[in-house]
Amino acid sequence: MAVSISRVLLISLISIVISAAIVHAKGHGHHGHGWKHLHHQNRNQSVQGGPVTYDGRSLIINGKRELLFSGAIHYTRSTPEMWPYLIKKAKHGGLNMIETYVFWNIHEPVQGQYNFEGNYDLVRFIKLVQEHGMYATIRLGPFIQAEWNHGGLPYWLREVPGIIFRSDNKAFKYHMEKYVQLIVNKLKEAKLFAPQGGPIVLAQIENEYNMVQLAYRELGSSYMRWAAAMAVQQNIGVPWIMCKQKDAPDPVINTCNGRQCGDTFMGPNKPYKPTLWTENWTAQYRVFGDPPSQRPVDDIAFAVALFFSKKGSLTNYYMYHGGTNFGRTSAIFTTTRYYDEAPLDEYGLPRDPKWSHLKDLHKALRLSRKALLWGVPGVQKMSANTEVYFYEMPATNICAAFLTNNNLTTEATVGWRGQDYYLPPHSISILPDCKTVVFNTQTIVAQHNSRNFVRSTVANNLKWKKYAEPIPSTLQVPVNNPTPLELYTLLKDTSDYAWYTTSLALNPQDLPRKASIQPVLRIASLGHALHLFVNGEYIGFGHGSHDEKSFVLEKPVHFKAGVNQITLLAMTLGLPDGGAYMEHRYAGPNLIIVLGLNTGTLDITKNGWGHQVGLNGEKLQVFTEEGSKQVQWDKTKGSAQGLTWYKTYFDAPEGNNPVAIRMTGMGKGMIWVNGRSIGRHWMSFLSPLGEPTQSEYHIPRSFIKPTQNILVVLEEQPAKPKHIEILTVNRDTICSFITEYHPPNVKSWARQDSVFRPVLDVIRSSADIKCPNKKKVVAVEFASFGDPPAGYCGSYVLGKCNSPVSKEVVEQHCLGKSSCSVPINRNLFLKNITDGCPDIKKTLAIQVSCAI
């Protein structure tokens, strides 16, 4: 084994050195056809066969260095019908690579039973990436975290005797290698690796293992080395990476994850490895109970520009499209919506200015490509907070510079090579010819937009009916264990729900005699949530959180003299997705006490408990058309009850825009459309701001029929569905916000045959508007030329000084057009008008509405 592994490593290293020498030679032959070919091949990526290697500057594909702009799009979190659109929008956003994890627990949910159908069709997804002329990265894990149920590991793995996850453990390594071989062979059979002419140029083994490695001591280090060697032995002909693994063994590349890898990454652990950024977090994923959280695009752009200025050659936006955690696929307490603040939102709509500003960034970096990949790097410190990173090729005009202002609050003017350059606070200006500013990370020239949820005019004739889930007692679920069973082990990840039953016989003298005193039932649970019923009556609900799974539920109860039935509905909200020793995590009730009895405190934990997995409605599949016929549905009259199934029908919403359901007035549960689960809803878990973390839930258009779509909601808490709405989603509110110091749009320049030049006769700053999906501007809702307005796209408010003809000028340029450009020109807005604020730099703000 050791000899064969060493041989593989040696061969890989030799190929890297040879390829680096070839690239070095080609890089200095810049007068030949190679430069022209390199410039144009980025427009439509293709792999011509042969191994992918690397040197200290970048990956080497088709024998050439590459700048790679990658976006994470997980095939499992969207639908096959959405995939072509998402990939196309990613490419239009300036990306040339798509990255995805591979999800073991959906591909092998039961040991030896495989699923690669529907939105789990990995091969189909990667082939679509190839059809769009893009490269691909696969991250096999098999532990992936990804805020995905159990971190991607199948539940059955937990029950393998003697197993310890992610350690030098014989059982875990056996199953891990078997799975990796399964996926690799499947991709090889489809000829999807680069040496076969496929798009896959990079692969990852393990995931952020340095975060837990020390917990396993030497067994962690030996496991990491084994995982790297096992991956290399798969002979896929492309480099392997380990993210956040500073000691990744050769030839595996260690890479960075985080928000600021230009500042935090110490670099590859060997000089002949490239500097790669595998997770550039575009936002913060949400868990139920979280307030809104965003990452502004200027911060992302600054981080990316800084990373590439410091020899970075690949950034992967995590996520570029987050999508939806359908069904029960989300990790512990994670919302159904995933990374909605990514450049493409949950519905696949471009979130501007994030999408457009990053597109402009990629254009600016591509204009600098030759200098970045083959130039000699240099850095010049200009002041305490300003510096210039530059790359130039001696005896040529190939040069690119990054002028950097690191001060978070103060602007700067930098004099460099005979010219002064203005830099806003915390910004980088990119000069692809070391002279001309084509992009600044802080000054956003790209358009903005605002998302609109519109009540459907045809889909909201909702006539609800209900079916009450039966509450079992020890008569239906008899005692089968002295104490409550551990919840994960009981459920085996087949349902969120498990019933626990016991009975308690009380004499009249046991009960309080004063009406003002009631017994209290106290239940301590290791997580995640629990409903309490006594004698069939709903008593209350308790739950933990993402940060603290355990909780205590205490409720006053009405006990009667005689036998009392105590029923608990315990539940999980996804399995853990990170940390060491995941196979040793536990959940469920572990201490049950009755307080306030005349006879004193009574511990009923060892009272004898019955157990049943799943709800009756789940077993009958009442969320399907056929299953719904198995139960009696009643009108929704009377008071709301806990643990009720609600059913209605709706017609497909008008148009082609994405569809969502707003769950106003509901508590917690799950949603199905035509038998397909769109995920968990939880409206009653409010953030510190007093609002639900997620109110709207995505219904993919492909789930919807033209008419008679069955909608079923499982509602755990007392709530009624009368305020639920079916919505369509658009981003038809388009804005622009620029100032007189904004540089012109980067699309004003191009590089052809090594010559950097303008593509327009007159280069000027302008407010550029483009409606989505061939729509046209039907209204100018706001326009201001003067001092900056307050608010943001969708809710601008006029400042104190603005041109009275602002709206008229914008209407002349934009009304009735699918796109328009409004110059930021004082002669346009102040002709024959007295300037009320002549001493300020002017701001042009526009908001328009687009429609068919």
C-alpha positions in Angstrom: 0.0 0.0 0.0 2.8 2.5 1.0 4.8 1.8 -2.2 1.8 2.3 -4.5 0.7 5.5 -2.7 4.2 6.9 -2.9 4.4 6.1 -6.6 1.1 7.9 -7.3 2.3 10.9 -5.4 5.7 11.0 -7.2 4.0 10.7 -10.6 1.6 13.5 -9.7 4.5 15.8 -8.6 6.5 15.1 -11.8 3.5 15.9 -14.0 3.1 19.2 -12.0 6.7 20.2 -12.5 6.7 19.4 -16.2 3.4 21.2 -16.8 4.7 24.2 -14.9 7.8 24.3 -17.1 5.6 24.1 -20.2 3.4 27.0 -19.0 6.5 29.0 -18.1 7.7 28.6 -21.6 4.4 29.5 -23.2 4.0 32.5 -20.8 7.2 34.0 -22.2 6.2 33.3 -25.9 3.7 36.2 -25.7 4.2 37.3 -29.3 2.8 34.1 -30.7 -0.8 32.9 -31.1 -1.0 31.6 -27.6 -2.0 35.0 -26.1 -4.9 35.5 -28.5 -6.1 31.9 -27.9 -5.9 32.4 -24.1 -8.0 35.5 -24.2 -10.8 34.1 -26.2 -11.0 30.6 -24.7 -12.4 32.1 -21.4 -15.6 33.0 -23.2 -16.6 29.3 -23.5 -14.7 26.9 -21.4 -14.0 23.5 -22.7 -11.6 20.7 -21.7 -9.7 19.2 -24.6 -8.4 16.1 -22.6 -5.3 15.5 -20.7 -4.7 15.8 -17.0 -5.3 19.0 -15.1 -2.2 20.0 -13.1 -1.0 23.1 -11.3 1.9 25.3 -10.5 2.4 28.0 -7.9 0.2 30.4 -9.9 -2.9 28.5 -10.9 -4.5 25.4 -12.1 -3.3 24.3 -15.5 -6.1 23.2 -17.9 -5.4 22.3 -21.5 -1.8 23.2 -20.7 -2.6 26.8 -19.8 -3.0 28.8 -16.6 -6.5 29.9 -15.7 -8.3 32.5 -13.6 -11.3 30.8 -12.2 -14.5 32.4 -10.9 -16.7 29.7 -9.4 -20.1 29.6 -7.9 -21.6 27.0 -5.6 -25.0 25.7 -6.8 -26.2 22.5 -5.1 -28.2 20.3 -7.4 -30.2 18.9 -4.5 -31.4 22.4 -3.4 -33.2 23.2 -6.7 -35.0 21.3 -9.4 -33.8 19.9 -12.7 -36.1 22.3 -14.4 -34.2 25.2 -12.7 -30.7 23.9 -13.4 -30.2 25.2 -17.0 -31.4 28.7 -15.9 -29.3 28.8 -12.8 -26.1 27.7 -14.7 -26.9 30.2 -17.5 -27.3 33.1 -15.0 -24.1 32.1 -13.3 -22.2 32.2 -16.6 -23.8 35.6 -17.5 -22.6 36.7 -14.1 -19.0 36.2 -15.2 -18.4 32.7 -13.7 -16.6 30.0 -15.6 -16.9 27.3 -13.0 -19.7 25.6 -11.0 -19.0 23.9 -7.6 -21.2 21.4 -5.8 -21.0 19.1 -2.9 -22.0 15.4 -3.4 -24.5 14.3 -0.9 -24.0 10.7 0.4 -27.2 10.5 2.5 -29.5 11.2 -0.5 -27.6 9.0 -2.8 -27.5 6.0 -0.4 -30.3 6.7 2.1 -30.5 3.0 2.9 -27.3 0.9 2.9 -26.9 -0.6 -0.6 -29.9 1.2 -2.1 -29.0 4.1 -4.4 -30.9 7.1 -5.7 -29.7 9.3 -8.5 -33.1 10.4 -9.8 -34.8 13.8 -10.2 -33.0 16.6 -8.4 -30.5 14.0 -7.1 -29.2 13.3 -10.7 -25.6 14.3 -10.2 -24.5 13.2 -13.7 -27.2 15.2 -15.4 -26.3 18.3 -13.5 -22.6 18.1 -14.3 -23.4 17.4 -18.0 -25.5 20.6 -18.0 -22.5 22.5 -16.6 -20.5 21.1 -19.5 -23.2 22.0 -22.0 -22.9 25.6 -20.9 -19.2 25.6 -21.5 -18.1 25.8 -17.9 -15.7 24.0 -15.6 -16.9 22.0 -12.5 -15.6 21.2 -9.0 -17.0 18.3 -7.1 -16.6 18.2 -3.3 -17.1 14.5 -2.4 -16.6 14.9 1.4 -18.1 12.5 2.2 -18.7 14.6 5.3 -19.7 18.0 3.8 -21.4 19.9 6.6 -23.2 22.4 4.2 -26.0 22.9 6.8 -27.3 19.7 5.3 -28.9 16.9 7.4 -26.2 14.9 9.3 -23.5 16.8 7.3 -24.3 14.5 4.3 -23.6 11.2 6.2 -26.3 8.6 6.0 -28.0 7.7 9.3 -27.4 4.0 8.8 -23.6 4.7 9.1 -24.2 5.7 12.7 -25.4 2.2 13.5 -22.3 0.4 12.1 -20.8 -1.5 15.1 -17.7 0.2 16.5 -17.7 3.1 14.0 -16.2 6.5 14.8 -16.8 9.1 12.1 -13.9 11.0 10.4 -11.2 9.1 12.3 -8.7 6.4 11.6 -11.4 3.9 12.2 -11.6 0.7 10.1 -15.3 0.7 9.7 -15.6 4.4 8.8 -12.7 4.2 6.3 -14.2 1.1 4.7 -17.6 2.7 4.0 -16.0 6.1 3.1 -13.7 4.5 0.4 -16.6 2.4 -0.9 -18.7 5.5 -1.3 -15.9 7.6 -2.9 -15.3 4.9 -5.4 -19.0 4.7 -6.2 -19.2 8.4 -7.1 -15.9 8.5 -8.9 -16.8 5.5 -11.0 -20.2 6.9 -11.8 -18.6 10.1 -13.0 -15.9 8.2 -14.9 -18.5 6.1 -16.7 -20.2 9.4 -17.9 -16.7 10.7 -19.0 -17.0 13.8 -16.8 -13.4 14.2 -15.6 -11.2 16.6 -17.6 -8.8 13.9 -19.0 -11.9 12.3 -20.5 -13.0 15.6 -22.1 -15.4 16.4 -19.2 -15.8 19.6 -17.2 -14.5 18.4 -13.8 -11.1 20.0 -13.2 -11.0 19.9 -9.4 -12.1 17.6 -6.6 -12.3 17.8 -2.8 -11.9 15.1 -0.2 -13.0 15.7 3.4 -14.1 19.1 4.6 -12.6 21.6 7.0 -11.0 18.7 8.9 -8.5 21.0 10.8 -11.5 22.2 12.8 -11.9 18.8 14.5 -8.6 17.0 13.9 -7.1 17.6 17.3 -10.1 16.0 19.0 -9.0 12.7 17.5 -5.3 13.1 18.4 -3.0 10.9 16.3 -6.0 9.1 14.8 -7.0 12.4 13.3 -3.7 13.0 11.7 -3.4 9.5 10.3 -7.0 9.6 9.0 -6.3 12.8 7.2 -3.2 11.4 5.5 -5.1 8.2 4.6 -8.0 10.2 3.1 -5.6 12.2 0.9 -3.8 9.1 -0.3 -7.1 7.3 -0.9 -8.4 10.2 -3.0 -5.2 10.4 -5.1 -5.4 6.7 -5.8 -8.7 7.2 -7.5 -6.7 8.3 -10.6 -9.1 10.9 -11.8 -6.5 13.1 -13.5 -7.4 16.3 -11.7 -6.0 17.9 -8.6 -7.5 17.1 -5.2 -8.0 19.8 -2.6 -8.6 19.9 1.2 -10.2 23.1 2.4 -9.1 24.6 5.7 -6.4 21.9 5.9 -3.1 23.6 6.4 -1.2 20.3 6.5 -2.7 18.8 3.4 -0.1 16.3 2.1 1.3 16.5 -1.4 -0.1 16.6 -4.0 -3.3 17.7 -2.4 -3.8 21.5 -2.3 -4.8 23.2 1.0 -7.4 25.9 0.3 -9.1 28.7 2.2 -12.7 29.1 3.4 -14.1 32.3 4.9 -15.0 35.9 4.2 -11.6 37.5 4.0 -9.1 35.0 2.6 -7.0 37.8 1.1 -6.2 38.8 4.7 -6.5 35.5 6.7 -5.1 32.8 4.4 -1.5 32.1 5.1 -1.2 30.6 1.6 -0.6 27.1 0.2 1.7 24.9 2.3 4.2 24.5 -0.6 5.4 27.1 -3.1 4.4 25.0 -6.1 0.7 24.9 -5.1 -1.7 27.6 -6.2 -3.7 30.0 -3.9 -7.3 28.9 -4.0 -10.4 30.1 -2.1 -13.0 27.3 -2.0 -15.7 29.1 0.1 -16.2 32.8 -0.2 -19.3 33.2 2.0 -21.7 35.6 0.2 -24.0 35.9 3.2 -24.8 34.1 6.5 -27.0 31.0 6.4 -30.0 31.3 8.7 -31.4 29.1 11.5 -34.9 29.4 12.9 -34.9 32.3 15.4 -32.2 34.3 13.6 -32.7 38.0 12.6 -31.9 39.0 9.0 -28.2 39.0 8.2 -26.5 40.2 5.0 -23.1 40.7 3.5 -22.8 43.8 1.3 -21.5 43.3 -2.1 -18.8 45.9 -1.7 -17.3 43.9 1.1 -17.3 40.7 -1.1 -15.8 42.6 -4.0 -13.0 44.1 -1.8 -12.2 40.7 -0.5 -12.0 39.1 -4.0 -10.0 41.9 -5.5 -7.5 41.7 -2.6 -7.3 37.9 -2.9 -6.5 38.1 -6.6 -4.0 41.0 -6.0 -2.1 38.6 -3.7 -1.7 35.7 -6.2 -5.2 34.2 -5.8 -6.4 32.5 -8.9 -9.7 30.9 -7.9 -12.6 32.1 -5.8 -15.7 30.1 -5.2 -18.8 32.0 -4.0 -20.5 30.0 -1.3 -23.3 30.2 -2.2 -23.9 31.6 -5.6 -27.4 30.1 -5.4 -28.5 28.7 -2.1 -31.9 27.3 -3.0 -34.3 25.4 -0.9 -33.9 22.6 1.7 -36.8 20.5 0.5 -38.4 17.9 2.7 -36.3 17.1 5.8 -32.9 17.8 4.2 -31.9 20.8 6.3 -29.5 20.4 9.2 -30.3 21.0 12.8 -32.6 24.1 13.2 -31.6 25.4 9.7 -34.3 27.2 7.8 -35.9 25.8 4.7 -34.6 28.8 2.7 -30.8 28.5 2.2 -28.4 31.4 1.5 -31.2 33.6 0.1 -28.9 36.6 0.1 -26.6 35.0 -2.5 -26.1 36.6 -5.9 -29.0 34.4 -7.2 -31.7 34.4 -4.5 -33.7 31.3 -3.4 -35.9 31.6 -6.5 -33.0 32.0 -8.9 -33.6 35.7 -9.4 -30.4 37.9 -9.6 -30.1 39.9 -6.4 -28.7 43.2 -7.5 -26.4 44.9 -7.0 -24.7 41.7 -5.7 -25.0 39.8 -9.0 -24.2 42.7 -11.3 -21.4 44.2 -9.2 -19.6 40.9 -9.0 -20.1 40.5 -12.8 -18.3 43.8 -13.3 -15.6 42.7 -10.9 -15.0 39.5 -12.9 -14.8 41.6 -16.1 -12.2 43.9 -14.5 -10.1 40.9 -13.4 -10.3 39.3 -16.8 -9.0 42.5 -18.4 -6.1 42.0 -16.0 -5.7 38.3 -16.7 -2.4 38.2 -18.6 -0.6 40.3 -16.1 -2.0 38.3 -13.2 -1.1 34.9 -14.6 2.3 35.7 -16.1 3.4 39.1 -14.7 6.0 39.7 -12.1 4.3 40.7 -8.8 5.2 43.8 -6.8 3.8 45.8 -3.9 4.4 49.5 -3.1 3.3 50.9 0.3 1.9 54.4 -0.2 0.9 55.2 3.3 -0.2 53.6 6.6 -3.5 52.6 4.9 -2.8 52.6 1.2 -0.8 50.3 -1.0 -0.5 49.2 -4.6 -0.2 45.6 -5.7 0.9 45.3 -9.3 1.9 42.7 -11.9 3.9 43.5 -15.0 5.7 41.7 -17.7 9.1 43.3 -18.5 9.6 44.7 -22.0 5.9 44.6 -22.7 2.9 46.8 -22.1 1.2 44.1 -20.0 0.6 45.5 -16.6 -2.2 45.5 -14.0 -2.5 47.3 -10.7 -4.7 47.2 -7.6 -4.8 50.5 -5.7 -6.0 49.6 -2.1 -7.4 51.8 0.7 -7.6 49.7 3.8 -9.1 52.5 6.0 -12.7 51.7 6.9 -13.9 55.2 7.3 -11.6 57.7 5.5 -11.2 58.2 1.7 -7.7 58.7 0.2 -5.9 60.0 -2.8 -3.0 58.0 -4.1 -0.4 59.3 -6.4 1.1 56.5 -8.5 3.2 56.7 -11.6 2.5 60.3 -12.2 -1.2 60.3 -11.7 -3.5 60.9 -8.7 -6.3 58.4 -8.0 -9.3 58.9 -5.6 -10.1 55.9 -3.4 -13.2 55.7 -1.3 -12.9 54.2 2.2 -12.2 50.4 2.3 -11.9 50.1 -1.5 -9.7 48.8 -4.3 -9.5 50.3 -7.7 -8.5 47.9 -10.5 -6.3 49.3 -13.3 -5.9 46.6 -16.1 -3.3 48.7 -17.8 -1.8 50.3 -14.7 -3.3 53.6 -15.8 -7.1 53.4 -16.2 -9.5 52.8 -13.4 -12.2 50.4 -14.7 -13.7 49.2 -11.4 -13.8 50.2 -7.8 -15.1 47.8 -5.2 -16.9 50.4 -3.2 -18.5 52.5 -6.0 -21.2 50.4 -7.3 -22.0 51.3 -10.9 -24.3 48.2 -11.4 -28.0 48.4 -11.0 -29.9 47.5 -7.9 -33.3 45.8 -7.6 -35.9 45.0 -5.0 -37.9 41.7 -4.6 -41.6 41.8 -4.7 -44.1 39.2 -3.4 -47.4 39.7 -5.3 -50.6 38.0 -4.2 -51.8 35.7 -7.0 -55.1 36.7 -8.5 -56.1 33.2 -9.5 -54.5 30.9 -6.9 -56.0 32.1 -3.6 -59.5 30.7 -3.7 -58.5 28.4 -0.8 -61.2 26.4 0.8 -59.5 24.6 3.7 -60.5 21.4 5.4 -58.9 19.7 8.4 -58.0 16.3 9.8 -57.0 16.1 13.4 -54.1 13.8 14.0 -55.1 11.2 16.6 -53.4 11.6 20.0 -52.3 8.1 21.2 -52.3 6.9 24.7 -50.8 3.8 26.3 -53.9 2.0 25.0 -52.7 2.5 21.4 -49.0 2.7 22.1 -48.4 0.4 25.1 -45.4 0.6 27.3 -42.3 -1.1 25.9 -39.4 0.3 27.8 -38.8 1.5 31.4 -37.5 4.9 30.3 -37.9 7.1 27.3 -35.8 5.9 24.4 -33.1 8.2 22.9 -34.8 10.1 20.0 -32.2 9.8 17.2 -31.9 6.1 17.7 -35.7 5.7 17.8 -36.4 7.7 14.7 -33.5 6.5 12.6 -34.0 9.7 10.5 -37.3 8.3 9.0 -39.5 11.0 10.5 -39.2 14.2 12.6 -41.8 12.8 15.0 -42.0 10.2 17.7 -44.7 9.5 20.3 -43.9 8.8 23.9 -46.7 7.5 26.2 -47.2 6.7 29.8 -50.0 6.7 32.4 -50.2 8.0 35.9 -52.8 6.8 38.4 -53.7 9.4 41.1 -56.0 9.2 44.1 -58.1 12.2 45.1 -55.8 12.8 48.0 -52.9 13.2 45.7 -54.4 16.2 44.0 -54.2 19.8 45.3 -57.4 20.8 47.1 -57.2 24.5 46.4 -58.5 25.7 43.1 -55.5 28.1 42.8 -53.0 25.4 42.9 -52.3 23.1 40.0 -49.7 20.3 39.4 -46.9 21.2 37.0 -45.3 18.8 34.6 -41.6 19.5 34.0 -39.9 17.8 31.0 -36.2 18.2 30.4 -35.2 17.3 26.9 -31.9 17.1 25.0 -33.7 18.5 22.0 -35.0 19.6 19.7 -38.7 20.3 20.4 -41.7 18.7 22.1 -45.5 18.9 22.4 -47.3 17.9 25.6 -50.8 16.3 25.8 -52.6 15.1 28.9 -55.7 13.0 28.6 -55.8 13.9 24.9 -55.8 17.7 25.6 -53.1 19.9 24.0 -51.0 21.5 26.9 -48.1 23.2 25.3 -44.9 23.3 23.3 -41.2 23.7 24.1 -38.1 23.8 22.0 -34.4 24.5 22.0 -32.4 26.4 19.5 -29.4 25.9 17.1 -27.0 27.1 19.8 -28.7 25.3 22.7 -30.6 22.2 21.7 -31.7 21.2 25.2 -34.6 22.8 26.9 -37.1 22.4 29.8 -40.8 22.5 29.2 -42.9 23.3 32.3 -46.7 23.5 32.1 -49.6 23.5 34.7 -51.8 20.5 34.0 -55.3 19.3 35.0 -55.0 15.8 36.4 -58.0 13.8 37.4 -58.5 11.2 40.0 -57.9 7.9 38.4 -55.7 7.0 35.4 -54.2 10.0 33.5 -52.7 9.5 30.0 -49.5 11.5 29.4 -48.4 11.8 25.8 -45.3 13.5 24.4 -44.7 14.2 20.8 -40.9 14.7 20.6 -39.2 15.8 17.4 -36.0 16.6 15.7 -35.3 19.5 13.3 -32.5 17.9 11.3 -29.5 16.0 12.5 -26.3 17.6 13.6 -24.0 18.6 10.7 -20.7 19.4 12.3 -18.2 18.9 15.1 -16.2 15.9 16.4 -17.8 12.6 17.4 -21.1 13.2 15.6 -22.1 9.6 16.1 -22.3 10.3 19.8 -25.0 13.0 19.7 -28.3 12.5 21.5 -31.8 14.1 21.6 -35.2 13.6 23.2 -36.8 13.7 26.7 -34.6 12.4 29.5 -36.2 13.7 32.7 -40.0 13.9 33.4 -41.2 15.2 36.8 -44.6 16.1 38.3 -44.5 18.9 40.8 -47.3 20.2 43.1 -48.9 17.0 44.2 -49.9 16.6 47.8 -47.7 13.6 48.0 -44.7 15.6 46.8 -42.6 15.7 43.7 -42.9 12.6 41.6 -40.2 11.5 39.1 -42.0 9.5 36.3 -38.9 9.1 34.0 -38.8 5.4 35.0 -42.6 5.0 34.9 -42.6 2.8 31.8 -43.0 4.4 28.4 -44.4 3.4 25.0 -42.9 4.6 21.8 -44.2 5.0 18.2 -42.3 6.6 15.3 -44.1 8.9 12.9 -47.6 10.4 12.7 -50.7 8.6 11.4 -51.0 11.2 8.6 -47.4 10.5 7.5 -48.1 6.7 7.4 -51.3 7.2 5.3 -49.6 9.9 3.2 -52.5 12.3 3.6 -50.4 14.9 1.8 -51.0 13.0 -1.5 -54.2 12.8 -3.5 -54.7 9.1 -2.9 -53.6 9.2 0.8 -55.9 12.1 1.5 -58.9 9.9 0.7 -57.9 7.6 3.6 -59.2 10.0 6.3 -62.2 12.1 7.0 -61.7 15.9 6.3 -63.9 18.3 8.1 -64.6 22.0 7.8 -62.3 24.3 9.7 -65.0 25.7 12.0 -64.4 26.0 15.7 -61.3 26.8 17.6 -57.9 26.0 16.3 -56.4 22.8 17.7 -52.8 21.6 17.9 -51.5 18.8 15.6 -53.9 19.3 12.7 -53.6 18.5 9.0 -55.1 21.2 6.6 -55.9 20.5 3.0 -57.0 22.7 0.1 -56.6 23.0 -3.7 -55.3 25.9 -5.8 -54.8 26.6 -9.5 -51.4 27.6 -11.0 -50.6 31.2 -10.4 -50.7 33.5 -13.5 -47.6 34.1 -15.5 -44.2 32.5 -15.3 -42.7 34.1 -12.3 -41.5 31.9 -9.4 -44.1 30.9 -6.8 -44.1 31.1 -3.0 -46.5 30.5 -0.1 -46.7 33.0 2.8 -47.6 31.2 6.0 -49.1 34.1 8.0 -50.9 33.0 11.1 -49.4 29.6 11.3 -47.0 28.1 13.9 -44.8 25.1 13.0 -45.0 22.1 10.8 -44.4 21.0 7.2 -45.9 21.8 3.7 -46.6 19.6 0.7 -47.7 20.5 -2.8 -49.0 17.6 -4.9 -47.4 15.2 -2.5 -43.9 16.8 -2.6 -42.6 18.4 0.5 -41.3 21.9 0.2 -39.9 21.8 3.7 -40.5 22.8 7.3 -42.2 26.0 8.3 -41.8 27.7 11.6 -43.5 31.0 12.0 -43.9 31.0 15.8 -40.1 31.0 16.5 -39.6 34.8 16.4 -36.2 36.5 16.1 -35.2 39.1 18.6 -36.8 41.6 16.2 -40.2 40.0 16.8 -40.5 38.5 13.3 -40.4 35.0 11.9 -37.0 34.1 10.4 -38.8 32.9 7.3 -42.3 33.7 6.2 -42.3 32.8 2.5 -41.6 29.3 1.3 -40.7 28.4 -2.3 -43.0 26.2 -4.4 -41.1 25.3 -7.6 -43.1 25.8 -10.8 -42.3 22.2 -11.7 -44.3 21.0 -8.7 -47.4 22.8 -9.9 -50.1 21.5 -12.3 -52.4 24.0 -14.3 -55.3 23.3 -11.9 -56.3 21.4 -8.8 -53.0 21.3 -7.0 -53.4 19.7 -3.6 -51.8 21.7 -0.8 -51.5 20.1 2.6 -50.1 21.7 5.7 -49.2 19.9 8.9 -49.7 22.4 11.7 -48.4 21.3 15.1 -49.6 24.3 17.1 -53.1 25.8 17.5 -53.5 27.9 14.4 -55.8 28.4 11.4 -54.8 28.7 7.8 -57.2 31.4 6.7 -54.4 34.0 6.2 -52.1 31.7 4.1 -51.4 33.3 0.6 -50.1 32.0 -2.7 -47.7 34.6 -4.2 -45.7 35.2 -7.3 -42.1 36.6 -7.0 -40.3 39.1 -9.1 -37.5 41.6 -9.1 -39.1 44.0 -11.5 -38.3 47.1 -9.4 -34.9 48.3 -10.8 -32.8 51.1 -9.5 -29.5 52.9 -10.1 -27.6 55.0 -7.7 -24.4 56.6 -8.9 -22.4 59.8 -8.2 -20.2 62.0 -10.2 -17.1 60.3 -8.9 -18.2 56.8 -9.9 -16.0 55.4 -12.7 -17.7 54.4 -16.0 -18.9 50.9 -16.2 -16.2 48.3 -16.8 -18.0 47.2 -20.0 -16.6 50.4 -21.6 -13.3 48.7 -22.1 -12.0 45.5 -23.7 -8.7 43.8 -24.4 -8.0 42.3 -27.8 -4.7 40.9 -29.1 -3.0 42.1 -25.9 -4.2 45.7 -26.5 -6.3 47.4 -23.8 -8.7 49.9 -25.3 -12.1 51.6 -24.9 -15.0 50.2 -26.9 -16.9 53.5 -26.9 -16.0 56.8 -28.5 -17.0 58.7 -25.4 -16.4 57.1 -22.0 -18.6 58.6 -19.3 -20.4 57.6 -16.1 -24.1 56.8 -16.4 -27.0 55.2 -14.7 -27.7 51.9 -16.6 -31.0 50.1 -16.3 -32.0 46.8 -17.7 -35.3 45.1 -17.2 -35.3 41.3 -16.6 -36.8 38.7 -19.1 -37.4 41.1 -22.0 -39.7 43.3 -19.9 -39.9 47.1 -20.5 -39.9 50.1 -18.2 -43.5 51.0 -17.6 -43.1 53.6 -14.9 -40.4 55.8 -13.4 -41.2 55.6 -9.7 -38.4 57.8 -8.4 -35.7 60.1 -9.9 -33.4 62.5 -8.2 -30.4 64.5 -9.3 -28.7 66.4 -6.5 -27.9 65.3 -3.0 -28.2 61.6 -2.1 -31.7 60.4 -1.3 -32.5 58.5 1.9 -33.6 54.8 1.8 -32.8 52.1 -0.6 -34.1 50.5 -3.8 -37.8 50.1 -3.4 -38.2 52.9 -0.8 -36.2 56.0 -1.8 -37.0 59.3 -0.2 -36.0 62.7 -1.8 -33.1 64.6 -0.3 -33.1 68.4 0.3 -31.7 69.4 -3.0 -32.6 67.9 -6.4 -33.3 68.9 -9.9 -37.1 69.5 -10.6 -36.8 67.8 -14.0 -35.1 64.7 -12.8 -38.1 62.4 -13.4 -38.8 64.0 -16.8 -35.2 63.4 -18.0 -35.2 59.8 -16.9 -38.6 59.2 -18.5 -37.3 60.5 -21.8 -34.4 58.1 -21.7 -36.1 55.0 -20.3 -39.9 54.7 -20.7 -40.9 51.9 -23.0 -37.4 50.5 -23.3 -36.0 47.2 -22.0 -32.8 48.9 -21.2 -31.6 52.5 -21.0 -28.6 54.6 -20.0 -28.9 58.0 -18.3 -25.7 60.1 -18.3 -24.8 61.8 -15.1 -24.5 65.1 -16.8 -25.3 68.5 -15.2 -26.3 69.9 -18.6 -29.1 67.4 -18.8 -30.6 68.0 -15.4 -29.7 71.6 -14.7 -30.2 73.2 -18.1 -31.8 76.7 -17.5 -32.2 75.7 -13.9 -30.4 77.3 -10.9 -28.3 74.7 -9.1 -29.5 74.8 -5.5 -26.4 73.0 -4.2 -23.5 73.8 -6.5 -20.8 72.9 -4.1 -21.6 69.2 -3.8 -20.9 66.2 -6.0 -24.2 65.2 -7.5 -25.9 61.9 -7.0 -28.3 60.4 -9.6 -30.8 57.9 -8.2 -33.5 56.2 -10.3 -36.2 53.7 -9.5 -38.3 52.2 -12.3 -40.9 49.4 -12.6 -40.6 46.8 -15.4 -43.4 44.7 -16.9 -44.4 42.9 -20.0 
